[in-house]
Amino acid sequence: MGAHKLIEDDEKAVPKSFDLKEKDTGNILRYLNDFEIQHKTKGTHLSLDDFDKLANSMMVRGSLIEPSNKEKQFEIVLKNIDQWAFDYTKENKGIWICTQKNIWYKLMNPNGNYAKVYNPFFEYVSQTV
């Protein structure tokens, strides 16, 4: 499986085969696997629970998954996270992040080191309605 390396925030360099269009809004949706959320300069792991006070310091690293070929992945680093949301619908349940370019990324599975930070937050928000 060959992965391309994206430097910084070049979301437009992602091949179109990784994009899905949201039916109602036309927003671009992407699936991010093996991810971690880090402080931009310190490199320490951050929780989305810190989003309100540290949003400008957050970056997300991970591998995009091509919807039609789950084996095909594309590495990306996102540095301009604008918001996050929890989708409670059955077909899209989970946490989504949105960049300043209005591209939404569903957070699939955290990498092994980040799981201990992410999973408790995920459990908390998935039980909150």
KARARA-V378409 format. One record per residue. N is the residue number from 1. RES is the residue in three letters. SS is DSSP state (a for helix, b for strand, c for the rest). NEAR is the number of other ideal C-beta (glycine too) atoms within 12 Angstrom. D_FIRST is the distance of its C-alpha to the first C-alpha in whole Angstrom. Layout:
# KARARA-V378409
N&RES&SS&NEAR&D_FIRST + N&RES&SS&NEAR&D_FIRST
This chain:
# KARARA-V378409
1&MET&c&15&0 + 2&GLY&c&10&4 + 3&ALA&c&21&6 + 4&HIS&c&20&10 + 5&LYS&b&16&13 + 6&LEU&c&25&16 + 7&ILE&c&15&19 + 8&GLU&c&17&22 + 9&ASP&c&23&22 + 10&ASP&c&20&21 + 11&GLU&a&32&21 + 12&LYS&a&16&22 + 13&ALA&a&18&19 + 14&VAL&c&33&16 + 15&PRO&c&21&15 + 16&LYS&a&17&18 + 17&SER&a&16&16 + 18&PHE&a&33&15 + 19&ASP&c&25&19 + 20&LEU&b&24&21 + 21&LYS&b&15&25 + 22&GLU&c&20&27 + 23&LYS&c&10&30 + 24&ASP&c&7&33 + 25&THR&c&13&32 + 26&GLY&c&13&30 + 27&ASN&c&21&28 + 28&ILE&b&26&24 + 29&LEU&b&30&22 + 30&ARG&b&40&19 + 31&TYR&b&36&17 + 32&LEU&b&42&16 + 33&ASN&b&33&14 + 34&ASP&b&27&15 + 35&PHE&b&41&17 + 36&GLU&b&32&20 + 37&ILE&b&41&24 + 38&GLN&b&30&25 + 39&HIS&b&23&28 + 40&LYS&c&23&28 + 41&THR&c&13&30 + 42&LYS&c&12&30 + 43&GLY&c&15&27 + 44&THR&c&19&28 + 45&HIS&b&28&27 + 46&LEU&c&31&29 + 47&SER&c&30&29 + 48&LEU&a&35&30 + 49&ASP&a&23&33 + 50&ASP&a&21&34 + 51&PHE&a&24&33 + 52&ASP&a&14&37 + 53&LYS&a&13&38 + 54&LEU&a&22&34 + 55&ALA&a&26&32 + 56&ASN&a&18&33 + 57&SER&a&21&31 + 58&MET&b&36&28 + 59&MET&b&31&25 + 60&VAL&b&46&21 + 61&ARG&b&35&18 + 62&GLY&b&33&15 + 63&SER&b&35&12 + 64&LEU&b&41&13 + 65&ILE&b&33&12 + 66&GLU&b&25&12 + 67&PRO&c&24&15 + 68&SER&c&14&15 + 69&ASN&b&15&11 + 70&LYS&b&16&10 + 71&GLU&b&14&7 + 72&LYS&b&22&6 + 73&GLN&b&30&7 + 74&PHE&b&34&10 + 75&GLU&b&28&12 + 76&ILE&b&37&15 + 77&VAL&b&32&19 + 78&LEU&b&37&22 + 79&LYS&c&28&25 + 80&ASN&c&25&28 + 81&ILE&b&39&28 + 82&ASP&b&23&31 + 83&GLN&b&21&31 + 84&TRP&b&32&30 + 85&ALA&b&23&31 + 86&PHE&b&24&30 + 87&ASP&b&21&30 + 88&TYR&c&16&32 + 89&THR&c&11&32 + 90&LYS&c&7&30 + 91&GLU&c&11&27 + 92&ASN&c&20&26 + 93&LYS&c&17&28 + 94&GLY&b&30&26 + 95&ILE&b&37&26 + 96&TRP&b&32&25 + 97&ILE&b&39&26 + 98&CYS&b&31&27 + 99&THR&b&33&27 + 100&GLN&c&16&30 + 101&LYS&c&21&28 + 102&ASN&c&20&28 + 103&ILE&b&36&25 + 104&TRP&b&33&24 + 105&TYR&b&43&21 + 106&LYS&b&34&21 + 107&LEU&b&42&21 + 108&MET&c&28&19 + 109&ASN&c&23&18 + 110&PRO&b&31&19 + 111&ASN&c&25&18 + 112&GLY&c&14&20 + 113&ASN&c&18&22 + 114&TYR&c&29&23 + 115&ALA&a&22&23 + 116&LYS&a&16&27 + 117&VAL&a&24&28 + 118&TYR&a&36&26 + 119&ASN&a&21&27 + 120&PRO&a&17&31 + 121&PHE&a&27&31 + 122&PHE&a&28&29 + 123&GLU&a&16&31 + 124&TYR&a&16&34 + 125&VAL&a&25&33 + 126&SER&a&17&32 + 127&GLN&a&11&36 + 128&THR&c&11&38 + 129&VAL&c&7&39
